[in-house]
Amino acid sequence: MITRRHGSKPTLALWMLVAVADVALLAAAVGPLVTTLFAGTLVLAVGAFVAMRTMTRRTPAHQDVMAVAGMRMLAARRPPETHVAVRRRA
């Protein structure tokens, strides 16, 4: 007899489907007003968190500005240089 090992993807997908159905039943039980208020509060909290992380992220000044002949010019943004290792065939 062939059995699937514990934690396989079809089992996980089934439990996720059960969780979605539970949320739908809970939303129907509490009513559309409470569900809308809860969803709006959740969206507002996530938006505030993303805005806070975006505003507090620091970028070093030397990436955007370079000195040329005593003047400061804005540098063109370039992707970071990558080093590619090349192997020769034997």
Secondary structure as UniProt FT lines:
FT   TURN            6..7
FT   HELIX           9..30
FT   HELIX           32..56
FT   HELIX           61..63
FT   STRAND          65..68
FT   TURN            69..70
FT   STRAND          71..74
//
